[in-house]
């Protein structure tokens, strides 16, 4: 069993002193980052995956980047790419109205799940809500519009040969997990799925049993095992190297038109900065596009530092963690990873930017 070292918070403080923010030689930053990331992974109760690539010189770093990682809401970026590709091709329009259906509604981030069926939203609005608010119902609506097959064709091309499992809408995730608790979970209505999610995670399995009106002891397993078995199948998962390849193609202008690329950058919060996960550790002087993703005992944070100008000076980042608390523990861990990246791959840029 992996030894659990002192807290990740302490490691954050150690990294701040062990990795000075000074220019790193172009040929040694991956080695310096590896030392820091391996310490963080060893100190975490779960598993950590990191992929970093500097497009200016092609140098890169990976730690577990060829493993399969569940993407959570970071899957919304390839959904947006697939939608905007159809806009670029003239098959969809940004002002096309999409009507909210009961079957679109799903628990999780975003307020659309509580809105009335029959209301309509433009594709442009749904893109903004899906990425800016991480609205799961908006994501479901866009997957319905673009089609699952078209989404996966787009993702396969963007991610390349290193892509892993097929992408689905977010309702399919819930149904697949709950089906591991009991085969009758497939008959839960969309409203029941939302109601089940109101239960805290330890009680989620019991909420499924009550919704199905099953007797005590009828469930096959617990909620932790149900999620673990679902993750093992590889749906809505990818390698970090594959995800990084998609981000690289995006900023180089190989996936979308300039107008659609700019629209996606804006939806991914280009020009605004927060203090959450990787953001908290990355230098605020450098622009960033990014997306987070969270599900039970899984978390990811992906993005590109300095994505503008065709990615000329961009650094691609993809970080995921598994088997740890997806909120507090992942937040502290990702902040520490951000500080490590800032002190290695991005050190030269920080010095240049302050001159």
Secondary structure, DSSP 8 states (H G I E B T S, - for coil): -----S-HHHHHHHHHHHS-SS---TTTHHHHHHHHHHHHHHHSSSEEEEEEEETTT--EEEESTTS-EE-GGGHHHHHHHHHHHHHHTTSS-TT-EEE--GGG--SSSSSGGGS-TT-EEEHHHHHHHHHHS--HHHHHHHHHHH-HHHHHHHHHHHHGGGB-S----HHHHHHHHHHTT-GGGGG--HHHHHHHTTS-GGGHHHHHHHHTT--TT--SS-HHHHHHHHHHHTTTEE-HHHHHHHHHHHHTTSSS-HHHHHHHHHHTTTT----STHHHHS-TTS-EEEEEEEETTEEEEEEEET-TGGGTT-EEEEEEEESS-TTHHHHHHHHHHHHHHHTTTTHHHHHHHH-
